[in-house]
Amino acid sequence: MNALEDLMAVCDNACCLCLFSGLTESVIAAACSRVGQRVLHLDRRNYYAGNWASFTFNGLLSWIDEYKTQQEVLNPELEQGWRDKIEEGEDVLCLSSVESSISNLEVFSYASRHEAVEDYFTCPSKEPRGSTTEDQDTVCRDDSTPGDDEPQHQEPEYKLTSDTQEPHQSEEYEKEQEPISNQVESPIEMKRKITYAKLVKEGRRFNIDLVSKLLYSRGLLVDLLIKSNVSRYAEFKNVSRIVTCRTSKVEQVPCSRADVFGSKQLTMVEKRMLMKFLTFCLDFEQHPEEFQEFSEKSFWEYLRSKNLTENLQHFVFHSIAMVNQETLTEEGLKATQHFLQCLGRYGNTPFLFPLYGLGEIPQCFCRMCAVFGGIYCLRHSVQCLVVDKESGKCKAVIDTHGQRISCSHFVVEDGYIREEQRTRAVNRHISRAVVITDRSVLPSESDQQISLVTVPPLEPSSPAVRMVELSSSSMTCMPGTYLVHLTCSSSGSAREDLAPVISRLFHVPSCPGEEPEIEKPTALWVMYFNMRDTSSLDSSCYSLPSNVHVCTGPDASLGHDYSIKLAESVFHQLLPDEEFCPPAPNPEDIIYDGNGAQVEGPGFDEAGLAEGVGTEGNSGLQQNNQPAEGMEPAESSGSVAQGTTSELEVPTKE
């Protein structure tokens, strides 16, 4: 306990104490630390990012077990050890000790439980004798797996036989009597069943997000990553295509000029109509006469009035604007405009995805906070807030070790707030599903696609579903599999909302190990859960002291604008005269004088951002410089990567 007491003595009287390490709290902590404030960041979990976290497959199974245990045993507030810390004239506000933001968690495993890996297609009954090549061994051995020291970006281990094989290859394979020395052929690779044991064994290759979002290339999060220089801690990959599901048919959406004119699913007349409409949306504010009479009507009605074909209406409404039937015309036009403005900055779609999952982004801001002196403590919970009766402000917290920590401002995640401290009930939830599949919903020449799939409501009363399909190139799943995230606003439980969509797009076996369908990808493992959406709440919805600032959890939108706006708003309440996340110096620009003082190097010029397409779709927002040794609060899951992705460099000011 002496080490703990020493730590708390250093942290006492900090400017800002953050409870939870989600995206919003991490951005606030980094911003405060960057301008010289003392920050203490506590999290009762044993991992960073809270509900924004990414897990390996094995880590996710542990998280599921912890959730179930927590739900079965609801421990009352621990009161011993802190009542003697309360002084005269002080009151106590107890915080929740149970994580209640996740509900209706259900897990289904459809992968075979047999240890042996069986072939989808039967191997030849006899193999050429004397075959010793490594490739042939890879094909025929059941236990062949990539070594731990192999690069994760290599081609998948199991593949279907290539369509480019020589036509005489099968004939040569049948000539078993012919000497091996006379047979010159490439090895035959065959698609194999992926068992549950295989998923567990390769579990470290997965990075499974609790929240499914993408980064708009001109969104607030990308702008903040560039401005603050936090982008040095992460790497990004461009989302390569946008796909929609229409009348049980999955097809790619043409969204850029090149896509529109190269599309085979649109007629020439439709191409001209679509380009004309999208060109209008880019500067629709300059032509108010075109939409004023629909200002009080829905965007869907406006699209119908433009005489667009049903095909074009579907693409614009569901896959470009991505709005619902209640969205007003001007809001729908703004959504379409934002989509179009984001095109071409880093690739052919408006979106980026961070390698190793979204959980990397909160950790990037945690690293920045730590570099500038912030202190992090995981597995460290707070029992209550100490409130001064006279001023009505919170002056300290008492943790589960009985330590009293004084602070000027407190940033608390909504999950710590008890129901009696809310003045308005939370009725909104997000339905989530995570699916591990054996192939893509829309196979293409490349098996390394990252796809955004939009699924319109299957019934008038059901919600629209957003689906993100990730390949192994995103460093979120093992080669030979795809990681699929489904998200929608809840109308029931997650399983009720999303199971019909999964059944439509994937083959869901009736029992583990069932033979797959040829037409659909097979669902190997599925998890459903609901997450509470508190984005509609503001400070007036909580009965708390004025210096306690509540950060809501993830919202249902595709982007991150809500969370970044909230972080900036809370920061300006804490420090109204300070700049929000000023640029951090590059390590090579820091100059040390004889006294050890640091001189900040040049910042970033947003106007000088180099815009373009990264090689093979891999994008970086700047050079991937590393923080000072020993200053990172947690090891990134990306640290095991061998090889780097190409990046777009952001030039510094001269």
C-alpha positions in Angstrom: 0.0 0.0 0.0 3.0 2.3 0.4 3.5 2.5 -3.3 -0.2 3.3 -3.8 0.0 6.1 -1.2 3.1 7.6 -2.8 1.3 7.6 -6.1 -1.8 9.2 -4.7 0.3 11.8 -3.0 1.7 12.8 -6.4 -1.7 12.9 -7.9 -3.4 14.8 -5.1 -4.7 18.3 -6.0 -4.6 17.5 -9.7 -6.5 19.8 -12.1 -8.5 17.0 -13.8 -9.5 13.5 -12.6 -11.0 11.3 -15.3 -13.0 8.2 -14.5 -13.1 5.8 -17.5 -10.8 5.8 -20.6 -13.3 5.9 -23.4 -12.7 8.1 -26.5 -14.2 11.3 -25.1 -12.5 11.0 -21.7 -9.2 10.2 -23.3 -9.4 13.2 -25.6 -10.2 15.5 -22.7 -7.3 14.0 -20.7 -4.9 14.5 -23.5 -6.0 18.1 -24.2 -5.6 19.0 -20.5 -2.2 17.4 -20.2 -1.0 19.0 -23.4 -1.6 22.5 -22.0 0.3 21.7 -18.8 -2.5 20.6 -16.4 -2.0 17.7 -14.0 -4.2 14.8 -15.0 -5.0 11.6 -13.2 -6.9 9.0 -15.2 -8.5 6.1 -13.4 -10.4 3.1 -14.9 -11.9 0.2 -12.9 -11.3 -2.1 -15.9 -8.1 -3.9 -16.7 -8.0 -2.5 -20.2 -8.1 0.8 -21.9 -10.9 2.4 -23.9 -13.9 1.2 -22.0 -16.9 0.6 -24.3 -14.6 1.7 -27.2 -12.2 -1.2 -26.6 -10.9 -3.8 -29.0 -10.2 -7.4 -27.8 -8.5 -10.4 -29.2 -10.8 -13.3 -29.6 -9.6 -14.9 -26.3 -9.8 -11.5 -24.6 -13.4 -11.1 -25.8 -14.3 -14.5 -24.4 -12.9 -13.4 -21.0 -14.8 -10.1 -21.3 -18.0 -12.1 -21.9 -17.3 -14.3 -18.8 -16.7 -11.2 -16.7 -20.0 -9.6 -17.9 -22.0 -12.7 -17.0 -20.4 -13.0 -13.6 -21.1 -9.3 -12.9 -24.7 -9.7 -13.9 -25.2 -12.7 -11.6 -23.5 -11.1 -8.6 -24.5 -7.4 -8.0 -22.2 -6.4 -5.2 -23.6 -3.5 -3.0 -21.5 -0.4 -2.5 -18.5 -1.0 -0.4 -18.7 1.4 2.5 -16.0 0.3 4.9 -12.8 2.3 4.9 -14.1 5.6 3.6 -16.6 6.9 6.1 -13.8 8.1 8.4 -12.4 10.1 5.4 -15.5 12.3 5.4 -15.0 15.6 7.2 -17.5 18.0 8.8 -19.4 20.0 6.2 -19.0 17.4 3.5 -21.5 15.1 1.9 -21.1 11.9 -0.2 -22.4 10.9 -3.6 -21.9 7.1 -4.2 -21.1 6.0 -7.7 -22.2 2.8 -9.4 -19.9 -0.2 -9.1 -21.7 -2.3 -11.7 -21.3 -1.9 -15.5 -24.9 -1.5 -16.7 -24.3 -0.1 -20.3 -24.3 -3.6 -21.8 -27.3 -5.9 -21.9 -28.9 -8.8 -23.7 -25.5 -10.4 -24.4 -25.8 -13.7 -26.3 -23.1 -15.8 -28.0 -23.5 -18.6 -30.6 -20.7 -20.7 -32.0 -21.3 -22.5 -35.3 -17.7 -23.5 -36.0 -17.0 -27.2 -35.8 -15.8 -28.3 -32.3 -13.8 -31.2 -33.8 -10.0 -30.7 -33.5 -9.3 -32.1 -37.0 -9.6 -29.6 -39.9 -11.7 -31.2 -42.7 -11.5 -30.1 -46.3 -14.5 -28.5 -48.1 -13.1 -30.3 -51.1 -11.7 -33.8 -50.9 -7.9 -34.0 -51.4 -6.6 -36.6 -53.9 -6.6 -40.1 -52.5 -2.9 -40.5 -53.2 -0.2 -37.9 -53.1 2.9 -37.9 -55.2 5.5 -39.8 -53.3 8.6 -38.0 -52.3 6.8 -34.6 -52.1 8.8 -32.5 -49.7 8.1 -28.9 -50.7 6.9 -26.6 -48.0 3.9 -25.5 -50.1 2.6 -29.1 -50.5 3.1 -29.7 -46.8 1.0 -26.6 -46.1 -1.8 -27.9 -48.2 -2.0 -31.4 -46.9 -1.3 -31.1 -43.2 -4.2 -30.5 -40.9 -2.1 -28.7 -38.3 -0.4 -26.3 -40.7 -0.6 -22.8 -39.4 1.6 -19.7 -39.9 4.4 -19.4 -37.4 4.2 -16.8 -34.7 7.1 -15.0 -36.4 5.4 -14.7 -39.8 4.1 -11.3 -41.0 0.3 -10.9 -40.4 -0.2 -9.2 -43.7 0.7 -12.3 -45.7 -1.8 -14.1 -47.9 -4.4 -16.2 -46.1 -3.3 -19.7 -45.2 -6.3 -21.5 -46.8 -7.5 -20.7 -50.3 -9.7 -22.0 -53.0 -7.9 -23.4 -56.0 -6.7 -20.5 -58.2 -8.7 -19.9 -61.3 -5.5 -19.2 -63.2 -4.2 -22.8 -62.8 -2.8 -24.4 -66.0 -5.5 -26.6 -67.6 -3.2 -29.6 -67.8 -2.5 -29.6 -64.0 -5.3 -31.9 -63.0 -4.3 -34.4 -65.7 -0.8 -34.5 -64.4 -2.0 -35.0 -60.9 -3.9 -38.1 -62.0 -0.7 -39.6 -63.4 0.4 -41.2 -60.2 2.8 -43.6 -61.8 4.8 -40.8 -63.4 8.0 -40.0 -61.5 7.9 -36.9 -59.4 11.0 -35.5 -61.1 9.0 -35.3 -64.4 6.0 -33.5 -62.8 6.3 -29.8 -62.7 3.2 -28.2 -61.1 2.3 -25.6 -58.6 0.8 -26.9 -55.3 -3.0 -27.1 -55.0 -4.4 -25.1 -52.1 -7.8 -25.9 -50.8 -10.4 -24.1 -48.7 -10.8 -25.8 -45.3 -13.2 -25.6 -42.5 -12.2 -23.3 -39.7 -12.9 -25.0 -36.4 -13.6 -23.3 -33.0 -10.2 -24.6 -31.8 -8.6 -22.8 -34.8 -10.3 -19.5 -33.8 -9.0 -19.8 -30.2 -5.5 -20.8 -31.3 -5.3 -17.8 -33.7 -7.2 -15.6 -31.3 -4.3 -13.1 -31.0 -4.9 -12.2 -34.7 -8.3 -10.8 -33.9 -9.0 -7.3 -32.7 -12.8 -7.2 -32.2 -14.3 -3.8 -31.5 -17.2 -3.2 -29.1 -18.2 -0.2 -31.2 -18.4 -0.2 -34.9 -17.5 3.2 -36.5 -15.5 4.6 -39.4 -13.5 7.8 -39.7 -14.8 10.4 -42.2 -11.8 11.6 -44.0 -12.9 15.2 -43.4 -14.5 14.5 -40.1 -13.7 16.1 -36.7 -11.7 13.1 -35.5 -9.3 13.1 -38.5 -8.9 16.9 -38.2 -8.1 16.5 -34.5 -5.6 13.6 -35.1 -3.8 15.8 -37.6 -3.9 19.0 -35.6 -2.7 17.4 -32.4 -0.1 15.2 -34.0 -1.7 12.2 -32.3 -1.9 10.5 -35.7 1.8 9.5 -35.3 0.6 6.7 -33.0 -1.7 5.0 -35.5 -2.0 3.7 -39.0 -5.0 3.7 -41.2 -6.5 1.9 -44.2 -8.9 3.3 -46.7 -12.4 1.6 -46.8 -12.2 0.2 -50.3 -15.9 0.0 -51.3 -19.4 0.7 -50.3 -21.9 -2.0 -50.8 -25.7 -2.2 -50.5 -28.2 -5.1 -50.0 -31.2 -4.7 -52.2 -33.9 -7.3 -52.8 -31.6 -10.0 -51.5 -28.9 -8.9 -54.0 -25.6 -7.5 -52.8 -24.1 -4.9 -55.1 -21.4 -2.2 -55.0 -22.5 1.4 -54.9 -21.0 3.8 -57.3 -20.2 7.0 -55.3 -17.3 8.7 -57.0 -17.2 10.1 -60.5 -15.0 7.3 -61.7 -17.3 4.7 -60.1 -20.4 6.2 -61.6 -19.1 6.3 -65.2 -17.5 2.9 -64.8 -20.6 1.2 -63.3 -22.2 -1.6 -65.3 -25.3 -1.6 -63.2 -26.4 1.9 -64.2 -27.7 2.9 -67.6 -26.2 5.9 -69.4 -29.3 8.0 -68.6 -29.0 7.0 -64.9 -25.3 8.0 -64.8 -26.1 11.5 -66.1 -29.0 11.9 -63.7 -26.9 10.8 -60.7 -24.0 13.0 -61.6 -26.3 16.0 -62.1 -27.9 15.4 -58.7 -24.6 14.9 -56.8 -23.1 18.0 -58.4 -26.1 20.0 -57.1 -25.7 18.5 -53.6 -22.1 19.8 -53.4 -23.3 23.4 -53.3 -27.0 23.1 -52.7 -26.9 26.1 -50.4 -26.4 28.3 -53.5 -29.7 27.1 -55.0 -32.3 27.4 -52.2 -35.1 27.6 -54.8 -34.5 23.9 -55.6 -35.5 22.6 -52.2 -37.3 25.4 -50.2 -40.8 23.9 -50.8 -39.6 20.7 -49.3 -38.0 22.3 -46.2 -40.7 20.7 -43.9 -40.9 17.5 -45.8 -38.7 14.4 -45.7 -35.6 13.8 -47.8 -37.2 10.7 -49.2 -40.1 12.8 -50.6 -37.6 15.2 -52.1 -35.7 12.5 -53.9 -38.9 11.1 -55.4 -39.8 14.6 -56.7 -36.5 14.7 -58.6 -37.6 12.0 -60.9 -34.7 9.8 -60.0 -35.1 6.1 -60.8 -35.7 3.7 -57.9 -32.1 2.4 -58.4 -30.7 5.9 -57.8 -33.1 6.8 -55.0 -31.9 3.6 -53.2 -28.2 4.4 -53.7 -28.5 8.1 -52.6 -30.8 7.5 -49.6 -29.4 4.4 -48.1 -25.7 4.4 -49.1 -24.6 8.0 -49.6 -26.8 10.1 -47.3 -27.4 7.1 -45.0 -30.5 8.7 -43.4 -33.9 7.5 -42.3 -37.5 8.1 -43.4 -38.0 10.9 -40.9 -34.9 12.9 -42.0 -35.8 16.4 -43.3 -34.7 17.5 -46.8 -32.0 20.0 -45.7 -30.5 17.5 -43.3 -30.4 14.9 -46.0 -28.8 17.3 -48.4 -26.1 18.1 -45.8 -25.4 14.4 -45.2 -25.0 13.9 -49.0 -22.8 16.9 -49.3 -20.6 15.8 -46.4 -20.2 12.3 -48.0 -19.2 13.9 -51.3 -16.7 16.3 -49.7 -14.9 13.4 -48.0 -14.4 11.6 -51.3 -10.9 11.5 -52.7 -9.0 12.8 -49.7 -7.3 9.5 -49.0 -9.0 7.1 -51.4 -12.0 6.3 -53.5 -14.4 6.3 -50.5 -14.9 8.9 -47.7 -13.9 6.5 -44.9 -10.8 5.4 -43.1 -10.4 2.5 -40.6 -7.5 2.3 -38.1 -5.4 -0.8 -38.3 -5.9 -3.1 -35.3 -9.3 -1.7 -34.6 -11.0 1.4 -33.2 -9.7 0.7 -29.7 -6.4 2.1 -30.9 -7.8 5.6 -31.1 -8.5 6.2 -27.4 -5.1 4.6 -26.6 -3.4 7.1 -29.0 -4.8 10.0 -26.9 -3.9 8.2 -23.7 -0.3 8.0 -25.0 -0.3 11.7 -25.7 -1.6 12.4 -22.2 1.1 10.2 -20.7 3.8 11.8 -22.7 2.9 15.2 -21.2 2.7 14.0 -17.6 -0.7 12.3 -17.2 -0.9 9.4 -14.8 -2.9 6.3 -15.6 -4.2 3.6 -13.2 -6.1 0.6 -14.4 -8.1 -1.7 -12.1 -8.6 1.3 -9.8 -12.2 2.1 -9.0 -13.8 5.1 -7.2 -16.5 4.5 -4.6 -17.9 8.0 -4.1 -17.6 11.7 -4.7 -17.0 14.0 -1.7 -19.1 17.2 -2.0 -18.6 20.4 -0.1 -22.1 21.3 1.4 -21.4 25.1 1.4 -20.3 25.5 -2.2 -22.1 22.5 -3.7 -18.9 21.4 -5.6 -17.1 18.1 -5.6 -13.7 18.5 -3.8 -12.4 14.9 -3.8 -13.1 11.2 -4.5 -12.5 8.2 -2.4 -11.3 5.1 -4.2 -11.8 1.4 -3.3 -8.6 1.4 -1.3 -9.9 4.1 1.0 -7.6 6.7 -0.4 -8.9 10.3 -0.7 -7.9 12.1 -3.8 -8.5 15.9 -4.1 -9.1 17.5 -7.5 -10.5 20.6 -9.1 -12.5 19.0 -11.9 -14.0 15.6 -12.4 -14.8 14.0 -15.7 -17.0 10.9 -15.3 -18.3 8.4 -17.8 -22.1 7.9 -17.7 -21.7 4.3 -16.6 -20.6 5.5 -13.1 -23.8 7.5 -12.6 -26.5 5.8 -10.5 -30.2 5.9 -11.5 -31.1 8.2 -8.6 -28.6 10.8 -9.9 -30.4 11.0 -13.3 -33.2 13.5 -13.8 -34.2 11.8 -17.1 -34.4 8.1 -17.9 -32.3 6.5 -20.7 -34.5 4.7 -23.2 -32.3 4.5 -26.3 -30.0 1.6 -27.0 -27.8 0.4 -29.9 -28.1 -3.1 -31.2 -24.8 -4.7 -32.1 -23.7 -8.0 -33.6 -20.2 -9.4 -34.3 -19.9 -12.2 -36.8 -16.8 -14.1 -37.9 -17.3 -15.5 -41.4 -15.4 -17.6 -43.8 -15.6 -15.3 -46.8 -16.9 -12.0 -48.1 -20.6 -11.1 -48.8 -19.4 -9.8 -52.2 -16.4 -11.7 -53.4 -14.0 -9.9 -55.7 -10.6 -10.3 -57.3 -9.0 -9.0 -54.0 -9.7 -10.8 -50.8 -8.4 -7.9 -48.8 -11.4 -5.5 -49.1 -12.8 -3.4 -46.3 -16.4 -2.8 -47.0 -19.2 -0.6 -45.7 -22.5 -2.4 -46.3 -25.9 -0.7 -45.9 -29.0 -2.8 -45.4 -32.4 -1.1 -45.7 -35.1 -2.0 -43.3 -36.4 -5.5 -44.1 -39.8 -4.5 -42.8 -41.4 -1.1 -42.3 -41.1 -1.4 -38.5 -37.5 -2.7 -38.5 -34.4 -0.4 -38.4 -31.9 0.1 -41.2 -28.7 -1.8 -40.5 -25.1 -0.7 -41.0 -22.5 -3.4 -41.6 -18.7 -3.1 -41.7 -16.9 -6.1 -43.2 -13.2 -6.3 -42.3 -10.6 -8.5 -44.0 -7.3 -9.7 -42.5 -5.5 -6.7 -44.1 -7.1 -4.5 -41.4 -5.3 -6.6 -38.7 -8.6 -7.4 -37.0 -9.0 -11.1 -38.0 -7.0 -14.2 -38.9 -6.3 -14.9 -42.6 -9.1 -16.9 -44.3 -11.8 -15.2 -42.2 -13.7 -11.9 -42.2 -14.9 -9.9 -39.2 -18.3 -8.4 -39.7 -19.9 -5.7 -37.4 -23.6 -5.0 -37.6 -25.1 -1.9 -35.9 -28.5 -0.3 -35.7 -30.7 1.7 -33.4 -32.6 -0.7 -31.1 -36.2 -1.5 -31.5 -35.9 -4.7 -29.5 -33.1 -6.9 -28.3 -30.0 -7.1 -30.5 -30.8 -10.6 -31.6 -34.3 -9.6 -32.5 -33.1 -6.7 -34.6 -30.1 -8.2 -36.3 -30.7 -12.0 -36.6 -33.0 -11.6 -39.6 -30.3 -9.6 -41.4 -27.6 -12.2 -40.6 -29.8 -15.0 -41.8 -30.4 -13.2 -45.1 -26.7 -12.4 -45.8 -25.0 -15.5 -44.2 -25.5 -19.2 -43.9 -26.2 -19.8 -40.2 -25.7 -23.6 -39.6 -28.4 -25.4 -37.7 -25.6 -27.2 -35.8 -21.9 -26.7 -35.4 -19.8 -28.1 -38.3 -22.8 -28.3 -40.7 -21.7 -28.2 -44.4 -21.8 -24.7 -45.7 -23.8 -23.3 -48.6 -22.0 -22.4 -51.8 -24.0 -19.2 -52.3 -23.5 -17.5 -48.9 -20.6 -17.0 -46.5 -20.9 -19.2 -43.4 -21.3 -17.6 -40.0 -18.7 -19.3 -37.7 -19.3 -17.3 -34.5 -21.9 -14.7 -33.6 -22.2 -12.3 -30.6 -25.3 -10.1 -30.0 -25.5 -7.3 -27.4 -27.2 -4.0 -26.7 -25.3 -0.9 -25.7 -26.9 2.0 -23.9 -27.0 5.2 -26.0 -26.9 8.3 -23.8 -26.0 10.8 -26.5 -29.3 12.5 -26.1 -28.5 13.5 -22.5 -26.8 16.8 -21.4 -25.7 18.2 -18.1 -29.2 19.2 -17.2 -30.1 15.4 -17.1 -27.9 14.7 -14.1 -28.2 15.8 -10.5 -24.5 16.4 -9.9 -22.1 19.2 -8.7 -21.2 21.8 -11.3 -17.6 20.7 -11.5 -18.5 17.1 -12.3 -18.7 16.7 -16.1 -20.5 13.6 -17.5 -19.3 12.1 -20.8 -21.9 9.9 -22.5 -20.9 6.7 -24.2 -20.8 5.8 -28.0 -23.7 7.0 -30.1 -25.4 5.2 -33.0 -23.9 7.3 -35.8 -21.2 6.1 -38.2 -18.8 8.9 -37.5 -17.1 10.3 -34.4 -18.2 14.0 -34.6 -20.5 13.8 -31.5 -17.8 12.5 -29.2 -15.2 15.0 -30.4 -17.7 17.9 -30.0 -18.5 16.7 -26.5 -14.8 16.5 -25.6 -14.1 20.0 -26.8 -17.2 21.4 -25.0 -16.1 19.8 -21.7 -12.5 21.0 -22.2 -13.6 24.6 -22.6 -15.8 24.3 -19.5 -12.6 23.2 -17.6 -10.2 25.6 -19.2 -12.0 28.3 -21.2 -8.8 30.3 -22.0 -6.8 27.4 -23.4 -6.4 26.0 -26.9 -8.0 22.6 -27.4 -5.4 20.0 -28.3 -2.6 22.2 -29.7 0.0 20.5 -31.9 2.5 18.3 -30.1 6.1 18.6 -31.1 7.7 15.9 -33.2 10.4 14.1 -31.2 13.1 15.1 -33.6 12.1 18.8 -33.3 12.6 18.9 -29.5 15.7 20.8 -28.5 17.1 20.4 -25.0 19.3 23.1 -23.4 21.7 22.6 -20.5 18.9 22.8 -17.9 16.8 20.2 -19.6 14.1 22.7 -20.7 12.2 21.6 -23.8 11.6 23.9 -26.8 8.5 23.0 -28.8 9.1 22.4 -32.5 7.0 23.6 -35.4 3.3 22.5 -35.4 1.2 21.3 -38.3 -0.4 23.4 -41.0 -3.7 22.0 -41.8 -3.7 23.8 -45.2 -0.6 22.0 -46.1 -2.2 18.5 -45.8 -1.1 16.3 -48.6 -4.2 14.8 -50.1 -4.2 11.7 -52.2 -4.5 8.0 -52.3 -2.1 5.8 -50.3 -0.5 2.8 -52.0 -2.9 -0.2 -52.0 -5.4 1.8 -49.9 -3.2 2.0 -46.8 -3.3 5.5 -45.4 -1.5 7.3 -42.6 -2.2 10.8 -41.5 1.5 11.5 -40.9 4.8 9.8 -40.4 4.5 7.1 -37.7 6.9 8.5 -35.2 7.0 6.8 -31.8 6.6 8.4 -28.4 9.5 8.6 -25.9 10.5 5.3 -24.5 8.6 4.2 -21.4 5.9 6.9 -21.7 3.2 4.8 -23.3 0.4 3.9 -20.8 -0.3 0.6 -22.6 1.2 -1.6 -25.2 -0.6 -1.3 -28.5 -1.9 -4.4 -30.1 -0.2 -3.1 -33.2 3.2 -3.6 -31.7 3.3 -7.2 -32.9 3.0 -6.2 -36.6 5.8 -7.0 -38.9 6.0 -4.6 -41.8 4.4 -1.2 -42.1 1.7 0.3 -44.3 2.4 3.2 -46.6 1.4 6.6 -45.3 0.4 10.1 -46.4 2.9 12.6 -45.0 1.6 15.8 -43.5 4.3 18.4 -44.1 5.3 20.7 -41.2 5.6 24.4 -41.6 9.0 25.7 -42.5 
